[in-house]
């Protein structure tokens, strides 16, 4: 018996954004590596790239996720 079943069809109401085709799909039509989701609504999936950009910006500016530069030059200054 397989541990994971290949899911060929999505559940009704699951929406995905395909990164390869740049389109919204109901149910997973494309491989998982090429999509964001699932989203609860079509509108959420349509804004997947904006949501990702906002979250990336939050992460990049969050001081908790960045170590302070503690590198000290050696005796030669390199």
OpenMM code with the backbone's topology and positions (N, CA, C; nanometers):
from openmm import Vec3, app, unit

residues = "UNK UNK UNK UNK UNK UNK UNK UNK UNK UNK UNK UNK UNK UNK UNK UNK UNK UNK UNK UNK UNK UNK UNK UNK UNK UNK UNK UNK UNK UNK UNK UNK UNK UNK UNK UNK UNK UNK UNK UNK UNK UNK UNK UNK UNK UNK UNK UNK UNK UNK UNK UNK UNK UNK UNK UNK UNK UNK UNK UNK UNK UNK UNK UNK UNK UNK UNK UNK UNK UNK UNK UNK UNK UNK UNK UNK UNK UNK".split()
positions = [
    Vec3(0.0842, -0.1178, 0.0000),
    Vec3(0.0000, 0.0000, 0.0000),
    Vec3(0.0892, 0.1247, 0.0000),
    Vec3(0.0608, 0.2166, -0.0851),
    Vec3(0.1400, 0.3382, -0.0971),
    Vec3(0.1125, 0.4324, 0.0199),
    Vec3(0.2171, 0.5001, 0.0632),
    Vec3(0.1996, 0.5962, 0.1717),
    Vec3(0.1280, 0.7217, 0.1252),
    Vec3(0.1548, 0.7608, 0.0032),
    Vec3(0.0941, 0.8817, -0.0499),
    Vec3(0.0198, 0.8481, -0.1781),
    Vec3(-0.1033, 0.8915, -0.1838),
    Vec3(-0.1798, 0.8718, -0.3059),
    Vec3(-0.1631, 0.9949, -0.3941),
    Vec3(-0.1465, 0.9715, -0.5214),
    Vec3(-0.1362, 1.0832, -0.6144),
    Vec3(-0.2744, 1.1436, -0.6309),
    Vec3(-0.2815, 1.2706, -0.6008),
    Vec3(-0.4085, 1.3401, -0.6093),
    Vec3(-0.4205, 1.4025, -0.7472),
    Vec3(-0.5159, 1.3576, -0.8232),
    Vec3(-0.5281, 1.4067, -0.9597),
    Vec3(-0.6311, 1.5181, -0.9723),
    Vec3(-0.7260, 1.5248, -0.8820),
    Vec3(-0.8282, 1.6280, -0.8897),
    Vec3(-0.8379, 1.6982, -0.7558),
    Vec3(-0.8613, 1.8271, -0.7616),
    Vec3(-0.8744, 1.9038, -0.6389),
    Vec3(-1.0140, 1.8936, -0.5822),
    Vec3(-1.0258, 1.9401, -0.4612),
    Vec3(-1.1567, 1.9463, -0.3983),
    Vec3(-1.2309, 2.0664, -0.4554),
    Vec3(-1.3608, 2.0572, -0.4658),
    Vec3(-1.4360, 2.1741, -0.5124),
    Vec3(-1.4092, 2.2932, -0.4208),
    Vec3(-1.3857, 2.4074, -0.4811),
    Vec3(-1.3603, 2.5275, -0.4031),
    Vec3(-1.2146, 2.5518, -0.3716),
    Vec3(-1.1239, 2.4637, -0.4109),
    Vec3(-0.9810, 2.4876, -0.3930),
    Vec3(-0.9284, 2.5592, -0.5172),
    Vec3(-0.8611, 2.6684, -0.4946),
    Vec3(-0.8082, 2.7483, -0.6042),
    Vec3(-0.6571, 2.7567, -0.5931),
    Vec3(-0.5907, 2.7535, -0.7066),
    Vec3(-0.4452, 2.7574, -0.7130),
    Vec3(-0.4031, 2.8623, -0.8150),
    Vec3(-0.2809, 2.9131, -0.7985),
    Vec3(-0.2227, 3.0008, -0.8984),
    Vec3(-0.1053, 2.9279, -0.9605),
    Vec3(-0.1103, 2.9056, -1.0906),
    Vec3(-0.0042, 2.8349, -1.1617),
    Vec3(0.1043, 2.9339, -1.2004),
    Vec3(0.2258, 2.9088, -1.1511),
    Vec3(0.3389, 2.9967, -1.1794),
    Vec3(0.3889, 2.9816, -1.3226),
    Vec3(0.3717, 2.8636, -1.3783),
    Vec3(0.4179, 2.8376, -1.5147),
    Vec3(0.3278, 2.9051, -1.6183),
    Vec3(0.1963, 2.8888, -1.6028),
    Vec3(0.1008, 2.9409, -1.7002),
    Vec3(0.0448, 3.0780, -1.6623),
    Vec3(0.0785, 3.1237, -1.5394),
    Vec3(0.0330, 3.2534, -1.4896),
    Vec3(-0.1187, 3.2659, -1.4974),
    Vec3(-0.1858, 3.1615, -1.4430),
    Vec3(-0.3320, 3.1636, -1.4439),
    Vec3(-0.3855, 3.0950, -1.3185),
    Vec3(-0.5106, 3.1249, -1.2893),
    Vec3(-0.5801, 3.0662, -1.1750),
    Vec3(-0.6443, 2.9354, -1.2201),
    Vec3(-0.6348, 2.8339, -1.1338),
    Vec3(-0.6923, 2.7027, -1.1650),
    Vec3(-0.7806, 2.6584, -1.0487),
    Vec3(-0.8922, 2.5979, -1.0794),
    Vec3(-0.9719, 2.5354, -0.9735),
    Vec3(-0.9272, 2.3907, -0.9650),
    Vec3(-0.8757, 2.3548, -0.8514),
    Vec3(-0.8173, 2.2218, -0.8360),
    Vec3(-0.6778, 2.2227, -0.8950),
    Vec3(-0.5908, 2.1346, -0.8469),
    Vec3(-0.4535, 2.1350, -0.8982),
    Vec3(-0.4442, 2.0731, -1.0363),
    Vec3(-0.4249, 2.1570, -1.1362),
    Vec3(-0.4070, 2.1073, -1.2721),
    Vec3(-0.2594, 2.0848, -1.3028),
    Vec3(-0.1743, 2.1696, -1.2459),
    Vec3(-0.0313, 2.1631, -1.2719),
    Vec3(0.0415, 2.1028, -1.1522),
    Vec3(0.1653, 2.0586, -1.1709),
    Vec3(0.2413, 1.9993, -1.0601),
    Vec3(0.2583, 2.0978, -0.9439),
    Vec3(0.2717, 2.0450, -0.8241),
    Vec3(0.2834, 2.1269, -0.7033),
    Vec3(0.4008, 2.2236, -0.7114),
    Vec3(0.5084, 2.1844, -0.7774),
    Vec3(0.6262, 2.2717, -0.7870),
    Vec3(0.5975, 2.3983, -0.8674),
    Vec3(0.4890, 2.3991, -0.9433),
    Vec3(0.4564, 2.5116, -1.0303),
    Vec3(0.3367, 2.5930, -0.9825),
    Vec3(0.2951, 2.5751, -0.8560),
    Vec3(0.1742, 2.6462, -0.8152),
    Vec3(0.1802, 2.6937, -0.6708),
    Vec3(0.1000, 2.7968, -0.6419),
    Vec3(0.0742, 2.8453, -0.5074),
    Vec3(-0.0678, 2.8032, -0.4721),
    Vec3(-0.0899, 2.7707, -0.3471),
    Vec3(-0.2255, 2.7403, -0.3027),
    Vec3(-0.2284, 2.6175, -0.2160),
    Vec3(-0.3413, 2.5748, -0.1740),
    Vec3(-0.4734, 2.6187, -0.2195),
    Vec3(-0.5196, 2.7459, -0.1502),
    Vec3(-0.6034, 2.8179, -0.2204),
    Vec3(-0.6695, 2.9368, -0.1692),
    Vec3(-0.8178, 2.9069, -0.1573),
    Vec3(-0.8838, 2.9799, -0.0691),
    Vec3(-1.0263, 2.9573, -0.0459),
    Vec3(-1.1157, 3.0149, -0.1537),
    Vec3(-1.0673, 3.1186, -0.2228),
    Vec3(-1.1487, 3.1820, -0.3261),
    Vec3(-1.0650, 3.2075, -0.4511),
    Vec3(-1.1345, 3.2283, -0.5595),
    Vec3(-1.0684, 3.2605, -0.6858),
    Vec3(-0.9930, 3.3939, -0.6742),
    Vec3(-1.0535, 3.4913, -0.6036),
    Vec3(-0.9920, 3.6218, -0.5893),
    Vec3(-0.8596, 3.6130, -0.5123),
    Vec3(-0.8550, 3.5313, -0.4082),
    Vec3(-0.7300, 3.5131, -0.3339),
    Vec3(-0.6223, 3.4556, -0.4252),
    Vec3(-0.6585, 3.3584, -0.5066),
    Vec3(-0.5624, 3.2976, -0.5988),
    Vec3(-0.5158, 3.3989, -0.7029),
    Vec3(-0.6059, 3.4872, -0.7475),
    Vec3(-0.5687, 3.5881, -0.8465),
    Vec3(-0.4638, 3.6849, -0.7918),
    Vec3(-0.4628, 3.7033, -0.6609),
    Vec3(-0.3688, 3.7964, -0.5982),
    Vec3(-0.2508, 3.7246, -0.5336),
    Vec3(-0.2249, 3.6018, -0.5750),
    Vec3(-0.1187, 3.5206, -0.5146),
    Vec3(0.0178, 3.5872, -0.5251),
    Vec3(0.0491, 3.6457, -0.6384),
    Vec3(0.1807, 3.7062, -0.6571),
    Vec3(0.1961, 3.8319, -0.5705),
    Vec3(0.0894, 3.9116, -0.5565),
    Vec3(0.0952, 4.0296, -0.4700),
    Vec3(0.1119, 3.9875, -0.3242),
    Vec3(0.0396, 3.8829, -0.2844),
    Vec3(0.0494, 3.8315, -0.1478),
    Vec3(0.1910, 3.7831, -0.1200),
    Vec3(0.2493, 3.7111, -0.2148),
    Vec3(0.3860, 3.6612, -0.1985),
    Vec3(0.4851, 3.7770, -0.1883),
    Vec3(0.4677, 3.8800, -0.2699),
    Vec3(0.5577, 3.9953, -0.2664),
    Vec3(0.5478, 4.0678, -0.1321),
    Vec3(0.4260, 4.0827, -0.0806),
    Vec3(0.4074, 4.1475, 0.0498),
    Vec3(0.4739, 4.0666, 0.1607),
    Vec3(0.4570, 3.9359, 0.1574),
    Vec3(0.5169, 3.8504, 0.2603),
    Vec3(0.6695, 3.8503, 0.2494),
    Vec3(0.7221, 3.8517, 0.1279),
    Vec3(0.8681, 3.8594, 0.1105),
    Vec3(0.9231, 3.9891, 0.1682),
    Vec3(0.8537, 4.0996, 0.1436),
    Vec3(0.8972, 4.2282, 0.1957),
    Vec3(0.8942, 4.2276, 0.3484),
    Vec3(0.7889, 4.1721, 0.4062),
    Vec3(0.7810, 4.1631, 0.5520),
    Vec3(0.8972, 4.0816, 0.6064),
    Vec3(0.9279, 3.9708, 0.5423),
    Vec3(1.0377, 3.8859, 0.5877),
    Vec3(1.1712, 3.9583, 0.5755),
    Vec3(1.1924, 4.0249, 0.4635),
    Vec3(1.3195, 4.0932, 0.4400),
    Vec3(1.3434, 4.2076, 0.5368),
    Vec3(1.2376, 4.2678, 0.5881),
    Vec3(1.2527, 4.3814, 0.6783),
    Vec3(1.2308, 4.3438, 0.8245),
    Vec3(1.2119, 4.2177, 0.8546),
    Vec3(1.1899, 4.1725, 0.9918),
    Vec3(1.3242, 4.1468, 1.0594),
    Vec3(1.3569, 4.2245, 1.1631),
    Vec3(1.4883, 4.2076, 1.2272),
    Vec3(1.5050, 4.0718, 1.2959),
    Vec3(1.3970, 4.0051, 1.3298),
    Vec3(1.4077, 3.8737, 1.3938),
    Vec3(1.4659, 3.7684, 1.3004),
    Vec3(1.4576, 3.7911, 1.1700),
    Vec3(1.5029, 3.6905, 1.0734),
    Vec3(1.6428, 3.7179, 1.0207),
    Vec3(1.7061, 3.8222, 1.0691),
    Vec3(1.8383, 3.8566, 1.0184),
    Vec3(1.9366, 3.8666, 1.1343),
    Vec3(2.0470, 3.7962, 1.1228),
    Vec3(2.1520, 3.8036, 1.2234),
    Vec3(2.2273, 3.9346, 1.2071),
    Vec3(2.2722, 3.9848, 1.3191),
    Vec3(2.3559, 4.1042, 1.3118),
    Vec3(2.4894, 4.0654, 1.2500),
    Vec3(2.5479, 4.1592, 1.1801),
    Vec3(2.6781, 4.1323, 1.1176),
    Vec3(2.7836, 4.1292, 1.2274),
    Vec3(2.8218, 4.0102, 1.2682),
    Vec3(2.9193, 3.9950, 1.3760),
    Vec3(3.0565, 3.9589, 1.3227),
    Vec3(3.0702, 3.9544, 1.1915),
    Vec3(3.1993, 3.9207, 1.1331),
    Vec3(3.2990, 4.0311, 1.1651),
    Vec3(3.4128, 3.9908, 1.2165),
    Vec3(3.5163, 4.0864, 1.2489),
    Vec3(3.6363, 4.0610, 1.1590),
    Vec3(3.6980, 4.1653, 1.1090),
    Vec3(3.8144, 4.1447, 1.0223),
    Vec3(3.9278, 4.0820, 1.1005),
    Vec3(4.0040, 4.0016, 1.0306),
    Vec3(4.1223, 3.9419, 1.0968),
    Vec3(4.2330, 4.0469, 1.1052),
    Vec3(4.3472, 4.0065, 1.1522),
    Vec3(4.4551, 4.1005, 1.1748),
    Vec3(4.4995, 4.1738, 1.0504),
    Vec3(4.4807, 4.1125, 0.9345),
    Vec3(4.5230, 4.1752, 0.8091),
    Vec3(4.4143, 4.2660, 0.7522),
    Vec3(4.2985, 4.2708, 0.8177),
    Vec3(4.1906, 4.3582, 0.7720),
    Vec3(4.1038, 4.2989, 0.6642),
    Vec3(4.1096, 4.1661, 0.6431),
    Vec3(4.0260, 4.1040, 0.5401),
    Vec3(3.9175, 4.0221, 0.6020),
] * unit.nanometer
topology = app.Topology()
chain = topology.addChain("A")
for resn in residues:
    res = topology.addResidue(resn, chain)
    for name in ("N", "CA", "C"):
        topology.addAtom(name, app.Element.getBySymbol(name[0]), res)
